[in-house]
Amino acid sequence: MIKEQGNIHHIFPKAYLRKNGFKQSEYNQVANYVWITQPRNLQIGDRAPKDYMVDMETTKHHSAENDQANAIPADLNKFDFHQYNQFLIERRNLMAQNIRSLFESL
């Protein structure tokens, strides 16, 4: 990812959340971060997940397996700013489950 110009991306883009009244402390949540390539980040821009997840160019490398490995809720493609807090709760739970599974596999 680093070789491919990887950077931290807000799953709910910060410009999108700012535009809809969210504060920095709300959009800069660990559960809202993921590593993606810079070109993909630029394609996403300031769109809601429900808008960029239906864009075939943006999601051409997307897979359910990748979502599961990265603790991304399966219904992200239905979310806009109205579901942001629900998304954070779901993603935190998925992250905790992934961490527990990894720990128990040691």
C-alpha positions as CSV (number, residue, x, y, z in Angstrom):
1,M,0.0,0.0,0.0
2,I,2.8,2.4,0.8
3,K,4.5,1.7,-2.5
4,E,1.2,2.4,-4.3
5,Q,0.9,5.9,-2.8
6,G,-1.3,4.7,0.1
7,N,-2.8,7.2,2.5
8,I,-5.3,7.4,5.2
9,H,-8.8,7.9,3.9
10,H,-11.9,8.8,5.8
11,I,-14.5,6.2,4.9
12,F,-17.1,9.0,5.3
13,P,-15.0,11.8,3.8
14,K,-14.2,14.7,6.1
15,A,-15.3,17.3,3.6
16,Y,-18.6,15.5,3.2
17,L,-19.2,15.3,6.9
18,R,-18.1,18.9,7.5
19,K,-20.6,20.0,4.8
20,N,-23.3,18.2,6.8
21,G,-22.5,19.8,10.1
22,F,-20.0,17.4,11.7
23,K,-17.1,18.6,13.8
24,Q,-13.4,17.6,13.5
25,S,-13.7,15.5,16.7
26,E,-16.6,13.6,15.0
27,Y,-15.1,12.9,11.6
28,N,-11.6,12.1,12.8
29,Q,-12.5,8.9,14.5
30,V,-10.3,5.8,14.2
31,A,-13.3,3.8,13.1
32,N,-13.6,6.2,10.1
33,Y,-10.1,5.6,8.8
34,V,-8.9,3.1,6.3
35,W,-5.8,2.8,4.1
36,I,-6.4,3.2,0.4
37,T,-4.4,4.4,-2.6
38,Q,-4.3,8.1,-3.3
39,P,-5.9,7.7,-6.8
40,R,-8.8,5.8,-5.2
41,N,-9.1,8.5,-2.5
42,L,-9.3,11.2,-5.2
43,Q,-12.0,9.2,-7.0
44,I,-14.1,9.1,-3.8
45,G,-13.8,12.8,-3.2
46,D,-16.4,14.2,-0.8
47,R,-19.2,11.7,-1.6
48,A,-21.2,9.6,0.8
49,P,-20.4,5.9,0.9
50,K,-23.8,5.2,-0.7
51,D,-22.8,7.3,-3.6
52,Y,-19.2,6.2,-4.2
53,M,-19.8,2.5,-3.5
54,V,-22.0,2.3,-6.6
55,D,-19.4,3.8,-8.8
56,M,-17.9,0.9,-10.8
57,E,-14.5,2.7,-11.3
58,T,-14.1,3.5,-7.6
59,T,-15.1,0.0,-6.5
60,K,-13.4,-2.1,-9.2
61,H,-11.0,-3.6,-6.6
62,H,-13.7,-3.9,-3.9
63,S,-14.5,-7.3,-2.4
64,A,-16.6,-8.7,0.5
65,E,-13.5,-10.5,1.7
66,N,-11.5,-7.2,1.9
67,D,-14.4,-5.6,3.8
68,Q,-14.4,-8.4,6.3
69,A,-10.7,-8.3,6.8
70,N,-10.8,-4.5,7.3
71,A,-13.9,-4.5,9.5
72,I,-16.1,-2.6,7.0
73,P,-19.9,-3.0,7.6
74,A,-21.5,-5.0,4.8
75,D,-24.2,-2.4,4.3
76,L,-21.8,0.6,3.9
77,N,-23.2,1.1,0.4
78,K,-26.5,2.2,2.0
79,F,-25.0,4.8,4.3
80,D,-25.0,8.6,4.2
81,F,-24.4,11.1,6.9
82,H,-27.6,10.1,8.6
83,Q,-26.1,6.7,9.4
84,Y,-22.7,7.9,10.4
85,N,-23.0,7.3,14.1
86,Q,-24.5,3.8,13.4
87,F,-21.6,3.1,11.1
88,L,-19.1,4.1,13.8
89,I,-20.7,1.7,16.3
90,E,-20.9,-1.2,13.7
91,R,-17.3,-0.6,12.6
92,R,-15.9,-0.5,16.2
93,N,-17.7,-3.8,16.9
94,L,-16.3,-5.4,13.8
95,M,-12.8,-4.1,14.6
96,A,-13.1,-5.5,18.1
97,Q,-14.2,-8.9,16.7
98,N,-11.3,-9.0,14.3
99,I,-8.8,-8.1,17.1
100,R,-10.3,-10.8,19.4
101,S,-10.1,-13.4,16.6
102,L,-6.4,-12.6,15.9
103,F,-5.6,-12.7,19.6
104,E,-7.3,-16.0,20.1
105,S,-5.5,-17.5,17.2
106,L,-2.1,-16.9,18.9
